[in-house]
Amino acid sequence: MKDYEVDLTDMPEVLDWSGAQIGRYYRPKKKPVTMRLDEDVVAWLKGHGRGYQTKVNMLLRHAMVNLRTKRSRKAR
């Protein structure tokens, strides 16, 4: 079906986008890797419950974004 063929007459237009979340459904591709981490670091990660590998990814992404932000500020 083409866009112009879709009937939107009974669908209200969204005027308030204040609750919208950018990238909520974005899922980057995952790549399996092997890492050697200190035992105390792994114990700390696992001590926060299930999903320690997800936490590692979150921490690394946070560091990556912060480093990119700092570098872009210095370049100005």
C-alpha positions as CSV (number, residue, x, y, z in Angstrom):
1,M,0.0,0.0,0.0
2,K,1.3,3.4,-0.9
3,D,1.5,6.2,1.7
4,Y,-1.2,8.3,0.0
5,E,-3.6,5.3,0.0
6,V,-3.6,5.1,3.8
7,D,-6.7,6.6,5.4
8,L,-5.7,8.7,8.4
9,T,-9.0,10.5,8.8
10,D,-9.9,8.7,12.1
11,M,-6.4,9.1,13.6
12,P,-5.8,12.3,15.6
13,E,-2.7,14.3,14.8
14,V,0.0,14.2,17.5
15,L,0.7,17.8,18.6
16,D,2.6,17.2,21.8
17,W,5.9,15.3,21.3
18,S,7.2,16.2,24.8
19,G,7.1,12.5,25.9
20,A,8.8,11.2,22.9
21,Q,12.1,9.2,23.4
22,I,14.7,9.4,20.7
23,G,16.3,6.0,19.9
24,R,14.0,4.0,22.2
25,Y,13.7,1.1,19.7
26,Y,17.2,1.4,18.3
27,R,19.2,-1.8,18.8
28,P,22.7,-1.7,17.4
29,K,24.2,-4.9,16.1
30,K,26.0,-7.0,18.7
31,K,29.4,-8.6,18.1
32,P,30.6,-11.4,20.3
33,V,34.0,-10.8,21.9
34,T,36.2,-12.3,24.5
35,M,37.5,-10.0,27.2
36,R,39.9,-10.6,30.1
37,L,38.7,-8.6,33.1
38,D,40.1,-8.4,36.6
39,E,38.3,-10.8,39.0
40,D,37.2,-8.0,41.3
41,V,35.7,-6.1,38.4
42,V,33.7,-9.1,37.3
43,A,32.6,-9.7,40.9
44,W,31.4,-6.1,41.2
45,L,29.5,-6.3,38.0
46,K,27.9,-9.6,38.9
47,G,27.1,-8.3,42.4
48,H,24.5,-6.0,40.9
49,G,22.4,-8.9,39.6
50,R,21.8,-10.4,36.2
51,G,23.0,-8.9,33.0
52,Y,26.6,-8.1,33.8
53,Q,27.6,-8.2,30.1
54,T,24.9,-5.6,29.4
55,K,26.3,-3.4,32.2
56,V,29.8,-3.7,30.7
57,N,28.4,-2.6,27.4
58,M,26.5,0.3,29.0
59,L,29.6,1.5,30.9
60,L,31.8,1.3,27.8
61,R,29.2,3.2,25.7
62,H,29.0,5.9,28.4
63,A,32.8,6.2,28.4
64,M,32.9,6.3,24.6
65,V,30.2,9.1,24.4
66,N,31.9,11.1,27.1
67,L,35.3,10.9,25.3
68,R,33.7,11.9,22.0
69,T,32.0,14.8,23.7
70,K,35.3,16.0,25.3
71,R,37.2,15.7,22.1
72,S,34.6,17.7,20.1
73,R,34.7,20.4,22.8
74,K,38.5,20.7,22.6
75,A,38.4,20.9,18.8
76,R,36.3,24.1,19.0
